[in-house]
Amino acid sequence: MDLAHRLRLYCLSMEGSRTFEEGADVREFVDDEGRQWDVVVGRESWGSLFALFIPRGGTSDGIRQTLMESVSTGDANQELMRCGADELKELFHRSQLKDTL
């Protein structure tokens, strides 16, 4: 299943409370345990921006999120794309499992 399809399913499961832009910038990340993640910017309905860590490879790991300080989606995407490996790792370490209720 490709990233865009997984994101659509995720957005549907959130009943419209989170959005993403088609063709959004995507980072790849491998955590300390060797799990692979796609990382994109997501926006809650009230406007907060998050780095979303979406598990790859059909794992049972849930989607994780980290609040970003950017004020616009464009700024958040630029921030995510500029992150070095250590900064991306820090974002992941601060992430929390996303409640999908």
C-alpha positions as CSV (number, residue, x, y, z in Angstrom):
1,M,0.0,0.0,0.0
2,D,1.5,3.3,-1.0
3,L,1.9,6.3,1.3
4,A,-1.0,8.4,-0.2
5,H,-3.3,5.4,0.2
6,R,-2.3,4.9,3.8
7,L,-2.8,8.6,4.5
8,R,-6.2,8.6,3.0
9,L,-7.2,5.6,5.1
10,Y,-5.8,7.4,8.2
11,C,-7.7,10.6,7.4
12,L,-10.9,8.6,6.9
13,S,-10.4,6.8,10.2
14,M,-10.0,10.2,11.9
15,E,-13.4,11.3,10.6
16,G,-12.0,14.4,9.0
17,S,-10.2,15.8,12.0
18,R,-6.8,15.7,10.3
19,T,-5.8,16.8,6.8
20,F,-2.8,16.4,4.6
21,E,-2.1,17.7,1.2
22,E,-1.8,15.4,-1.8
23,G,1.8,15.4,-2.9
24,A,3.0,16.5,0.6
25,D,6.7,16.2,1.3
26,V,7.6,12.9,2.9
27,R,10.6,12.0,4.9
28,E,11.7,8.4,5.7
29,F,12.9,7.5,9.2
30,V,14.3,4.4,10.8
31,D,14.0,4.3,14.6
32,D,16.4,2.7,17.0
33,E,14.6,-0.6,16.8
34,G,14.9,-0.7,13.0
35,R,11.2,0.1,12.3
36,Q,10.6,2.2,9.2
37,W,8.4,5.2,9.2
38,D,7.1,7.8,6.7
39,V,7.0,11.3,8.2
40,V,4.7,14.0,7.0
41,V,3.0,17.2,8.3
42,G,-0.6,16.9,9.4
43,R,-3.0,19.5,10.6
44,E,-5.7,19.1,13.2
45,S,-9.1,20.7,12.6
46,W,-8.2,23.5,15.1
47,G,-5.0,24.3,13.2
48,S,-2.3,22.7,15.2
49,L,0.5,21.2,13.1
50,F,2.1,17.8,13.8
51,A,4.9,15.7,12.4
52,L,3.1,12.4,11.8
53,F,5.2,9.2,11.9
54,I,3.3,6.5,9.8
55,P,4.6,3.0,10.1
56,R,5.7,1.3,6.9
57,G,5.5,-2.3,5.9
58,G,2.1,-3.2,7.4
59,T,3.4,-3.3,11.0
60,S,1.0,-3.1,13.9
61,D,2.7,0.1,15.2
62,G,0.3,2.9,15.5
63,I,0.7,6.4,14.0
64,R,2.8,8.7,16.2
65,Q,2.7,12.5,16.3
66,T,4.8,15.3,17.6
67,L,3.4,18.9,17.9
68,M,5.4,21.4,15.7
69,E,5.8,25.1,16.4
70,S,5.3,26.2,12.8
71,V,2.4,28.5,12.2
72,S,1.7,27.4,8.6
73,T,1.7,24.1,6.7
74,G,4.3,25.4,4.3
75,D,6.6,26.4,7.2
76,A,6.1,23.1,8.9
77,N,6.9,21.2,5.6
78,Q,10.1,23.3,5.3
79,E,11.0,22.6,8.9
80,L,10.5,18.9,8.4
81,M,12.6,18.8,5.2
82,R,15.4,20.8,6.8
83,C,15.6,18.5,9.8
84,G,18.9,16.6,10.1
85,A,19.0,13.0,11.2
86,D,19.4,14.0,14.9
87,E,16.5,16.4,14.8
88,L,14.3,13.9,13.2
89,K,15.3,11.4,15.8
90,E,14.4,13.9,18.5
91,L,11.0,14.5,16.9
92,F,10.4,10.8,17.0
93,H,11.5,10.5,20.6
94,R,9.1,13.2,21.6
95,S,6.2,11.7,19.7
96,Q,3.2,10.2,21.2
97,L,0.9,7.5,19.9
98,K,-2.0,9.1,18.1
99,D,-5.4,8.4,19.6
100,T,-7.6,7.4,16.7
101,L,-11.0,7.7,18.5
